Amino acid sequence: MTEPFDETIHAPNRLRICAFLDATTEAEFSALRDLLGVADSVLSKHLKVLQDAGHVEMTKPTGRGRVRTWVRLTPTGRTAYRNHVAALRALFDSPITDDQRSG
């Protein structure tokens, strides 16, 4: 049985966001923006899609200095990302027969 392929995560920038967040507890908005090399508005749109799907949560802790936005994968998001990666791996690991190539 293959893992579910997640169209929300699959978009290249969203896949990169999830991959980065899976490797850490949380990341600051500007670090993600710099990683992707996109404008704030582009990152905001991708994060909104992921947030609406329940994959990420964003916080703006207040304190001294500038308010920064922090992003983290939710437990649901982490599971969805890992399942998506497993689905991609299954595509690469599946043997393709000659009939499938010509069909």
C-alpha positions in Angstrom: 0.0 0.0 0.0 1.4 3.4 -1.0 1.4 6.5 1.2 -0.9 9.4 0.2 0.4 11.9 -2.3 -0.3 15.4 -0.9 -1.0 18.0 -3.6 -0.8 20.8 -1.1 2.7 19.9 -0.1 3.8 18.9 -3.6 4.2 22.5 -5.0 8.0 23.0 -5.1 8.2 25.9 -2.7 5.8 24.3 -0.2 7.8 21.0 -0.4 11.0 22.9 0.4 9.3 24.7 3.3 8.1 21.4 4.7 11.5 19.8 4.2 13.3 22.6 6.0 10.8 22.6 8.9 10.9 18.8 9.2 14.6 19.1 10.0 14.1 21.7 12.8 11.6 22.7 15.5 10.7 26.0 14.0 12.1 28.6 11.7 11.9 32.4 11.4 10.0 33.8 8.4 13.0 35.6 7.0 15.1 32.4 7.1 12.5 30.6 5.0 12.3 33.6 2.7 16.0 33.6 2.2 16.1 29.8 1.7 13.5 30.0 -1.1 14.8 33.3 -2.6 11.3 34.7 -2.8 9.6 37.9 -1.8 7.7 38.1 1.5 4.4 38.1 -0.3 5.2 34.8 -2.1 6.3 33.1 1.1 3.2 34.4 2.9 0.9 32.9 0.2 2.6 29.5 0.5 2.5 29.6 4.3 -1.2 30.5 4.2 -2.0 27.5 2.0 0.0 25.2 4.4 -1.7 26.8 7.4 -5.2 26.5 5.9 -4.4 22.8 5.4 -3.4 22.5 9.1 0.2 21.7 8.1 2.0 24.7 9.7 1.3 27.1 12.5 2.8 30.6 12.8 3.4 32.6 16.0 4.6 36.1 16.7 5.9 36.1 20.2 6.2 39.6 21.6 9.1 40.8 23.7 12.0 43.1 23.3 12.8 44.3 19.9 11.2 43.6 16.5 8.3 41.1 16.4 9.3 38.1 14.3 7.1 35.5 12.8 8.0 31.9 13.6 6.8 28.9 11.6 6.6 25.3 12.6 5.1 22.1 11.2 2.1 20.8 13.2 2.1 17.1 14.1 -0.4 16.7 11.3 1.8 18.6 8.9 4.9 16.5 9.8 3.0 13.3 9.2 1.6 14.6 5.9 5.1 15.7 4.8 6.6 12.4 5.7 3.8 10.4 4.0 4.2 12.6 0.9 8.0 11.9 0.8 7.2 8.1 1.2 4.8 8.4 -1.8 7.4 10.1 -3.9 10.0 7.4 -2.9 7.5 4.7 -3.9 7.2 6.2 -7.3 10.9 5.9 -7.8 11.1 2.5 -6.2 8.4 1.0 -8.4 9.7 -1.2 -11.2 8.4 -0.1 -14.6 7.6 -2.9 -16.9 8.1 -2.8 -20.7 4.4 -2.9 -21.2 4.0 0.3 -19.0 6.7 2.1 -21.0 5.1 1.4 -24.3 1.5 1.9 -23.1 
